[in-house]
Amino acid sequence: MGSIRLFRVRGIEIKMHITFPLILVYAAIQFGLLSRRGFSLSGALFGVVVTLILFACVVIHELSHSLTAMRMGFPVRDITLLPLGGVAQIERMPEKPGQEFLMAVAGPLSNVIIAIALVVIGTLARVNVAASLLAMLRNPLAIGWSSILPYLIFTNLSLAAFNLLPAFPMDGGRVLRALLATVMPHARATATAVAVGQALAWLLGLAGLLTGSLLWILVAVFIFSGAAQEGRMIAVKNVLEGLSVRHAFSRRPLALSPDQPLSHAADLILESFQSDFPVCAGELGPDGEPACDLDRLAGLLTHTDLIRALRQYPPDTPVRQVMRVDFPRVRLDDSLYDVQQRMAENRIDAVPVFDGERFLGLLTRRDLSEVYQLLSVSPELLRHREVV
Ligand SMILES: [Zn+2]
């Protein structure tokens, strides 16, 4: 949502967030005002051009992560450009330390390679690259068309260095965890990497306060919350990994028949606690409700599907016209963590649960968050509960 598609590279959609042009406006103003003789149009144009080139480097950085991930078999959804950088949506993160290391290091490495290539190009064009870099650093107010090469070399190296800070959510946080995970269990490696990242964020925040740099303080907050989020994700994973579908799924859900109208699904949502529905073909059960026995499960209508359908179609449209027919099926003994990953990959909020051929119920996103919340406050709950 809120993004514009630009192009595709090997099946990966490259998108631009609608706020992205803001950074171009910002760059135009900043570089336009660099020269002391008021606003310079040439400076503003330089700002826009150089920012566009930098973002091309950011796309290469994200593509390097993504293509490495895809080569190792991890699906990548898209890359979105935001005013402050790019984000690659990789559906599932590798857990083997070697794979995580390669994937994390690929991004910063691409910026180092770009910088080296620019040095080579400069040298071939008989530019004294080292001297022009020094000159630019000594007099940053004079940055302009003549310093485009040293500027791009400098910014690419800075991108690589910043991303290699050993703190989540930076690539360096993953590199650190991958290295730690070769000598300790994965969970402890994560906890250690999270702690290192947060310590670094404190130091950076403190330095920001002492030097009065708002930017450093913002970066510190960003790193601190990113590290906390990674810690939480691992906590969820640790809880879910030890459980199977039988511990969490919703039994005997209300069902829809393919011929019922969408408005009936909306009624059920309002009248019950349920918001995702199996769609069952065949005769109605003894209570006059559709019954999903054996292989009569014809489809699935999730809450998100229903809302999307009601935006396009009138409420009397039959369920069969908009239901999903292609969805993963899960078994009682599947690990909750694996199922959560599959649901994320398939972008689906509920999956049907089967015991052999018998349909038993649905496992929904809400079930997953409930089991996590309950077990994280009271881990003994599971021991007191006998399940099918
Ligand atoms: Zn990166």
Boltz pocket constraint, residues with backbone or C-beta under 6 A from the ligand:
constraints:
  - pocket:
      binder: B
      contacts: [[A, 61], [A, 62], [A, 65], [A, 104], [A, 107], [A, 108], [A, 163], [A, 171]]
      max_distance: 6.0
